[in-house]
């Protein structure tokens, strides 16, 4: 499933969404940009912290944080794991990724 979620200099950012697991009404999803990104995770971690997201760990390759009760793992290439999504739906998982990219200034 592909969806345009943001516009960047190179054009539209298109992603694919895959359901990894579902249990007790919650879902875990992997959301991958069709075109790999090269994100500066160290800079982004500071940005996410300033936005009030709860950082749980990061290094130059990956950033782990929470938005509300949802656990987010953002990789340098733009791949994102979104865990504990409620309700368990693709579009709900995408709302969290949209928040992340809007935080980064993508419109």
Secondary structure, DSSP 8 states (H G I E B T S, - for coil): -EEEEEEETTEEEEEEEEEEEEETTEEEEEEEESS-----HHHHHHHHHHTT-EEEEE-SSEEEEEETTEEEEEETTS-EEEEEESS--HHHHHHHHHHHHHHTT--
